[in-house]
């Protein structure tokens, strides 16, 4: 599992004006993947304790 963090410092304001939704989808996918991983690990630990 890899977590990618983009600072956005290297971007130009002109590239944001293009209306590209790809960075938003990447951020949402990353949040969902991280949340899902933590949920899975939490459920696994709870299952091992019981």
Protein Blocks (a to p, Z undefined) as FASTA:
>chain_A
ZZdddehlmpcfklmmnopaklmmmmmmmmmmmmmmmmmmmmmmmmmmZZ
